[in-house]
Amino acid sequence: MNTESKIAKTAEPIHELLANRWSPRSLQPEHLITKSEIISLLEAARWAPSSMNKQPWRFLVAFRGDENFNLLQQTLKDTNSIWAPNASTFILVLADQNPLTSQVAFDLGLATSALTLQASAIHLYTHQMAGFDKKLAQELLNLPETLTPVVVIAVGLLADPGLLSDELKERELKPRSRKELSELVVNWDQFTA
């Protein structure tokens, strides 16, 4: 697959890890990820910024074919259940807090971002999925009530988008886009005056 169309078209230059990062659905079903690679991703998440150094993130790692992977696969919703089983690994991101507060959610986002960028640095791809049944995941994986499932990250190697259904292939090949900075920065007029 030509990934040139997936490189971010930025207003100003940004680091190539950020510009090249995207979330594919087409992953190689035969790829096996190593434990060393997974530990690298988790180590990056471990060193993410954390409010008061509480590090409220927890991870459950499931390798394709193992029991936890099969259980997590059962929780996937909508089109995630079609493409995601080709991932080499699922990483369930959990908050060590119930109910989830905005500060803990912010910290989880930082840790997940660090994990995602580390994956890009070692030529792996990630796709975060909120489309899963959190309550079912809690039950099937027998998680303590203190841990709140937040997102499942599919990790793997890029595959040919032709392996996807027509609908998913179209989404896969669509150029990346983002809102303009003028829509995101509340005081944008200060930068353009």
Number of C-alpha atoms within 10 A of each C-alpha: 10 7 11 9 13 19 17 19 15 11 8 5 9 12 7 12 16 14 14 18 20 18 18 24 28 23 27 17 17 12 16 14 17 12 11 9 14 19 12 16 23 22 15 19 25 17 14 18 17 18 11 6 10 11 19 18 24 20 17 15 19 19 20 21 11 10 12 20 21 15 16 24 20 16 19 22 14 9 12 18 16 15 19 24 22 21 28 23 26 28 23 22 23 22 23 21 16 11 12 16 10 9 12 20 17 14 21 26 19 18 26 23 15 21 24 27 21 22 23 19 16 11 13 19 25 27 21 18 18 15 16 21 16 18 12 16 21 17 12 14 13 9 15 10 13 13 20 22 27 20 22 27 23 26 26 28 20 21 17 14 19 14 14 18 12 11 9 19 16 13 15 19 16 11 14 14 11 10 7 10 10 12 10 10 11 9 10 12 9 8 8 7 5
